[in-house]
């Protein structure tokens, strides 16, 4: 890696740190000096939240678009992400992504080219080196939980395109918060039926059958191949909230 962001700090060449801040926080192995250093880390966590709140305090209505960083340029899901970013802006939303490549970059591109606010919330990772070029307002985080807090606080809904472990994490984080009443009037739309149907079938045939979830949990996840429907769900939720 030629460059790496650690929160607001950029490192290049031989100054790149191979570890991450989260790794050092969560790794319980090693000497007991963490007892003395962890309380001071709280101040850094606080600073990340303050930076995030300050950067997006005047953002207005926004929708987060999630999806894989690994989708190639020719993927139809990249085209769907770009269309989602553009249409959300046309409907009066800012667009928030994780700021990385792939689907995130396409959504940011659609939003930026449509003249809207294109936001990227980056995270310190061993293999990524900053925000994509279509991010107009960017915040880099060291800690995942701080980043997730900003995602949820400033989003009125999630559009979720095909993605990997990180996308699943964001999807089920949102679903858990809706299920437990931590956030309300919060639509979650999955785009790409061929990709997501297997997951929903497993939730229905296994989780629901074993009563580890309720039918309402499945109803909270809307599946579509139509970006226009996904955007319409976000608009309807905004109007319902205003009413």
C-alpha positions in Angstrom: 0.0 0.0 0.0 1.4 3.4 -1.0 -0.9 5.5 1.3 -3.2 4.9 4.2 -5.6 7.1 6.2 -5.8 6.8 10.0 -8.7 9.0 10.8 -7.7 12.4 9.5 -4.0 11.4 9.2 -2.5 10.2 6.0 0.6 7.9 5.9 2.6 7.1 2.8 5.5 4.9 1.8 7.5 3.5 4.8 5.4 5.4 7.3 2.3 3.2 6.6 1.3 1.4 9.8 0.3 -2.2 9.0 -2.1 -2.4 11.9 -5.3 -0.6 12.7 -6.6 1.4 15.7 -9.5 -0.9 16.1 -7.2 -3.9 16.2 -5.1 -2.4 19.0 -8.3 -1.5 21.0 -9.9 -4.9 20.6 -6.9 -7.2 20.8 -6.8 -8.3 24.5 -3.5 -10.1 24.3 -0.2 -8.6 25.4 0.9 -6.7 28.5 -1.5 -5.1 30.9 -0.7 -1.5 30.1 -4.0 -1.3 28.2 -5.6 -0.6 31.6 -3.8 2.7 31.6 -4.1 3.6 27.9 -7.7 2.7 27.1 -9.3 5.5 29.2 -7.3 8.0 27.0 -8.6 6.3 23.8 -12.1 7.4 24.9 -11.0 11.0 24.1 -10.1 9.9 20.5 -13.4 8.2 20.2 -15.1 11.3 21.4 -13.2 13.4 18.9 -14.3 11.1 16.0 -18.0 11.5 17.0 -17.5 15.3 17.4 -15.9 15.5 13.9 -18.7 13.5 12.3 -21.4 15.4 14.0 -19.8 18.7 13.0 -19.2 17.7 9.4 -22.8 16.5 8.8 -24.9 18.7 11.1 -26.4 20.7 8.3 -26.6 17.9 5.8 -30.4 17.6 5.6 -32.3 14.5 4.4 -29.9 11.7 3.4 -29.9 8.1 2.4 -27.0 5.6 2.7 -26.1 3.4 -0.2 -24.1 0.3 0.7 -22.5 -2.3 -1.6 -19.3 -4.2 -2.3 -16.0 -2.4 -2.9 -15.0 -5.3 -5.2 -17.7 -4.9 -7.9 -16.0 -4.4 -11.3 -16.7 -1.4 -13.4 -18.8 -3.4 -15.9 -21.1 -4.8 -13.1 -24.8 -4.0 -13.6 -24.9 -3.4 -9.9 -22.4 -0.6 -10.3 -24.8 1.0 -12.8 -27.6 0.5 -10.4 -25.6 2.2 -7.6 -24.8 5.2 -9.8 -28.5 5.5 -10.8 -29.5 5.3 -7.1 -27.1 8.1 -6.3 -28.4 10.3 -9.1 -32.1 9.7 -8.4 -31.8 10.2 -4.7 -30.3 13.6 -5.3 -33.1 14.4 -7.8 -35.5 13.6 -5.0 -33.8 16.0 -2.6 -31.6 13.6 -0.6 -27.9 13.7 0.1 -26.1 10.4 -0.5 -23.9 8.7 2.1 -21.6 5.8 1.3 -18.6 4.2 3.0 -16.4 6.3 0.6 -14.6 3.3 -0.9 -14.4 1.9 -4.5 -16.9 -0.3 -6.3 -20.6 0.3 -5.6 -19.8 3.0 -3.1 -17.8 5.0 -5.7 -20.6 4.6 -8.3 -23.2 5.9 -5.8 -21.0 8.9 -5.0 -20.5 9.5 -8.7 -24.2 9.6 -9.4 -24.8 11.9 -6.6 -22.0 14.3 -7.3 -22.7 14.5 -11.1 -26.3 15.2 -10.3 -25.2 18.3 -8.3 -26.1 16.9 -4.9 -24.1 16.3 -1.7 -22.0 13.2 -2.0 -20.7 12.0 1.4 -18.1 9.4 2.2 -17.5 8.0 5.6 -14.2 6.2 5.4 -12.6 3.7 7.8 -9.0 2.8 8.5 -8.4 -0.6 6.9 -5.1 -2.4 6.1 -5.9 -2.5 2.3 -7.6 0.7 1.5 -6.1 4.2 1.1 -8.7 6.8 1.3 -11.9 8.1 -0.2 -12.9 7.8 -3.8 -12.7 10.9 -6.0 -16.5 11.5 -6.1 -16.8 12.2 -2.4 -17.5 15.9 -1.9 -17.7 15.7 1.9 -15.6 13.1 3.6 -14.8 12.0 7.1 -12.3 9.3 7.9 -12.8 7.2 11.0 -10.5 5.0 13.1 -13.3 3.2 14.9 -16.1 1.2 13.2 -18.7 2.0 16.0 -18.2 5.7 15.6 -18.6 5.5 11.9 -21.8 3.4 12.3 -23.2 5.9 14.7 -22.8 8.7 12.1 -24.3 6.5 9.3 -27.4 5.9 11.3 -27.8 9.4 12.8 -27.7 11.1 9.4 -29.5 8.6 7.2 -33.2 8.3 6.7 -32.9 4.9 5.0 -30.6 2.3 3.5 -30.3 1.1 0.0 -28.3 -2.1 0.0 -26.7 -3.4 -3.2 -24.8 -6.8 -3.4 -21.9 -6.8 -1.1 -19.7 -8.9 1.2 -19.1 -9.2 5.0 -19.0 -5.4 5.5 -22.3 -4.9 3.6 -24.0 -7.7 5.6 -22.7 -6.0 8.8 -24.3 -2.7 7.9 -27.5 -4.4 6.7 -28.1 -6.4 9.9 -26.9 -3.5 12.1 -29.7 -1.4 10.6 -32.2 -4.2 10.9 -31.4 -4.8 14.5 -31.8 -1.1 15.3 -35.2 -1.0 13.6 -36.3 -4.3 15.3 -35.4 -2.9 18.8 -37.0 0.4 18.2 -33.7 2.4 18.3 -34.6 4.0 15.0 -38.1 4.4 13.4 -39.5 5.1 10.0 -36.3 3.6 8.5 -36.8 1.8 5.2 -34.2 -0.9 4.2 -34.3 -1.9 0.5 -32.2 -4.7 -1.0 -31.4 -4.2 -4.7 -30.6 -7.3 -6.6 -33.0 -10.2 -6.2 -30.7 -12.8 -7.7 -28.1 -11.9 -5.1 -30.3 -11.5 -2.0 -33.1 -14.1 -2.5 -31.0 -16.9 -1.0 -30.4 -15.0 2.2 -34.1 -14.1 2.6 -35.1 -17.7 1.8 -32.7 -18.9 4.6 -34.1 -16.4 7.0 -37.6 -17.5 6.2 -37.0 -21.3 6.1 -34.6 -21.5 8.9 -34.7 -18.6 11.3 -38.5 -18.0 11.0 -39.1 -21.7 11.2 -37.1 -22.0 14.4 -38.8 -18.8 15.7 -35.6 -17.0 16.2 -37.0 -14.1 14.2 -40.6 -12.8 13.6 -42.4 -12.4 10.4 -42.2 -8.6 10.9 -38.4 -8.8 10.7 -38.7 -10.2 7.2 -41.3 -7.6 6.2 -38.8 -4.8 7.2 -36.6 -5.9 4.3 -37.8 -4.9 0.9 -36.4 -6.7 -2.1 -36.4 -5.2 -5.6 -34.5 -5.0 -8.9 -35.9 -1.6 -9.6 -33.9 1.4 -8.4 -36.9 3.6 -8.9 -38.8 1.5 -6.4 -36.0 1.7 -3.9 -35.9 5.5 -4.2 -39.7 5.8 -4.0 -39.6 3.9 -0.7 -37.2 6.5 0.7 -39.4 9.3 -0.5 -42.5 7.8 1.0 -40.7 7.3 4.3 -39.6 10.9 4.3 -43.1 12.2 3.5 -44.6 9.9 6.2 -42.2 11.3 8.7 -43.1 14.9 7.8 -46.7 14.1 8.2 
